[in-house]
Every structure is written in C-alpha cells, then in structure tokens.
C-alpha cells in the first residue's frame, strides 16, 4: 500500500568505491582507504565493502539492482504490532506489521566474490582458501532515512538512537551451531543448495516493560553494542505526492556513519552479523499508531500518509518474487529480520519458549550497509573445507612424511609418520568430499584417475590432529 520511490541517492556519491583496488585485494568491490589510518596489531589496510557487493558476481549482467531499491522501516520494540492506522467512515482499518530489526551476515571467505568463484575478499591464491585471516571492522555506514513524526519531532533532551549489534560466528568450525546460530534452507528450495545464516536471539526480560528499550538481541556471547545518537541534522528531506489516488513518498537517503571505537575484531574464518534497531527517545504503547491516512468507502485513500511517531528506515534491495537473487549460495552472505513470532508476548506456554528463536533469514531483501575492513595476514589460520566446514590446524606437519607426486596424474601417495589409525579425505574446490580413506598403513596410494583435473585439498586426521595441503590433479 505504501510505495517508496527513490528521488535522490546521496549514498552513491560518498561511498562508491574507487576504481583502484587496495593493495592485497584483488576484488574491484574494495576501495582504497586513507594512508594515515592506524590499526591495532598487524592489521593491514583493506577498504570499504558493501553488504551487497557479492551480488555483482552472482546476478546477470543485465540485472539492474538500482531498480530494486526500497525503504524498509524498522519499528521500535517488539510490542508493536499495528503500525498503520487508517480511519474509515465505517470502521478502522489496521495493517499488521511485524518487522522490528533488520540485519545482514557477511562472509568475506565466500567464493561468490569472484567471477570464477575462486577467491574471497582476502588475498588467497586459490580456493578453497587454505589460509583465512583475522580481520577487523572499524566503521559501519548504514544507508537509510530518519523521519520525524507530527507527534514527536526532534527532542535533544531525549534523542532517538540507531543501535547496531555486531556479533561473530565460527560457522566454518560449526561452533555454536544450534545454540547461537542456525544454517537453514527453504523447504521450497528443492535442491537445498543455498544455506541461509540465521543468528539466534535472546530475550532481555528486564527490558520487556520499558517502552524505550529493546528486549530482543543476538544470543552470541561475543556480541557488542554500538549506539549512534541521531541528531537534528540527521533527518531526511521528504515529500508526498498523490499518484492515481495513492500516496507516493519521495525522499533522499542519507549515510549514517558509525565509528566502532577501537574496532570490532573477528577471528579467522568467522562470519559477522550486523543487526540494526531503532530506539526512540519518546514513550509509546502497545499497538501504537505510527502512520495513518484517511480511507474512503472503496478502501482507497485520498490524502497523504501521515507519520505520527518518529521512525527510521533502512535502504534495502528488494526482490518481490520469492527468488534466491539476494542470497549467496557459496557462503554465508544473507539478510535477516526480527519476525513477529520472535516477540516476547508470543511465547508459547511450554516453559516460556519463543515460537521462533531466530532472526528469520531472507533471500529477497538485503539492507545496504558498508563496512570498513582490515585484515591480519600474520596470524592466518588454515581452513580446508568451506562446505562441510572442517578446519585444518597449522603445526600438524609431524603427521606427514610426504605427499607425492604433486601434481598427480593417476595416483597420489600419502606417506604418514605413524601407522596409527588415520582418516584421509580429498576435497574438490566446492568443498565437497570426493574420497575418504580409513587406514592403519603408513604408505597409502590413492587413485586419482576418476578425478577431474583441477585443484584439490588433502586432509589427514590422526590422534586428534589435522594436516591440510593442496594437491593438483592433471
């Protein structure tokens, strides 16, 4: 019912990456950072990356993502169910709305960041990435709109706040799976070839009855909170027009730049999530009105939609059809939102459990956020399988006597230093296991005649240790 048309887009002017990639980054989606930036430890300058940057490698060249820009409001507190109120001469029409937080997951190791699906954002020579990097986000820029309501307006004594939750998840090690995050698939996806990342949520019971607070937050223990207090100058210019009896909103997007202090550090191989929430400075009530319009007898409205309370909206790319256009099938890049069934008043009677204890993943909507990255190449860690998510560990070379020949033609020999039971696996570049050998022999000859030419990984597990190396098959 509400159509949002983009009239101006100042985000394009300030955050479009420069053409020259930063040193060490082979991806044109990454731009240069100022030379005078200083970083903790051994972090090297990376650059700005857009939450949607991986899409340029997944979508057809004719696909115009700019046409998919929309505005999605994030309404305060989980008690808000009815946000549109349409007074009618015969009755009242309420439109139910259940979106109160939106976020993204960001996986810099996804091979979707390259046309050939070979590399992630970090400077690895091939894929799967044998080395992954600790990295840091020092700033986040959210693209959106901040609109004052006719009841509230700006109040410097009690300002509104844009809140970000940053968490990291060791998805490639399966740590916290089922307790802090879930990897899901849509039942409608018959091939189940796209995993959707979904952070799990916790309820802050102390905040339930506070009309200015949020009660739902990510469950991850490493979650950090960053608040951006909205100022009077942060509001957006907007105006309404009637088009065929419907109100069309025109407005300019703005960039809300949130510095993360000393930065948000992420260990090697981990996936980041960023959740945006709106904390109003004003008080409100359950089922409060946020927007309203006058509705005629034929259920059309003849005037503008009025904003009653202050509100904040995110710019998103939105695909109306239930497609997988905005979801990354090669990694953990996707969007999610606070679903109506995660709200605390929707608890089941079974021990007070939430009906849905996750941020719902979304494959058709993607909030536009920019992150400024740097990475630590000194403390890189080996990761061998990006699909089944098995990790390799440096320093396990004492397991192996030799692996030869490399490149291999018809066979490869894996010679172990011990005859204790070991498991040898070969992975293709998609992270799929193509061979598994259980052995008590020190010398193991493995046929490669049935393998296609290309790059593989050899993983050896023995006595709780693991060694991983690359193997070329001709």
URFENRA-V957220 format. One record per helix or strand. SS is the DSSP state (H for helix, E for strand). FROM is the first residue (numbers start at 1). TO is the last residue. If there is no record, write none. Layout:
SS,FROM,TO
SS,FROM,TO
//
This chain:
E,3,9
H,11,15
E,44,50
H,55,58
H,65,68
E,69,74
E,82,88
E,92,96
E,102,106
H,111,113
E,131,147
H,156,158
E,161,169
H,171,173
E,177,177
E,181,184
E,196,203
H,205,207
E,216,218
E,224,229
H,232,234
E,238,243
E,246,266
E,271,279
E,291,295
E,301,301
E,306,307
E,311,318
E,334,337
H,340,342
H,344,346
E,358,358
E,360,362
E,365,367
E,369,383
E,391,391
H,397,399
E,400,404
E,408,408
E,411,416
E,422,427
E,433,439
E,443,447
E,454,462
E,465,473
//
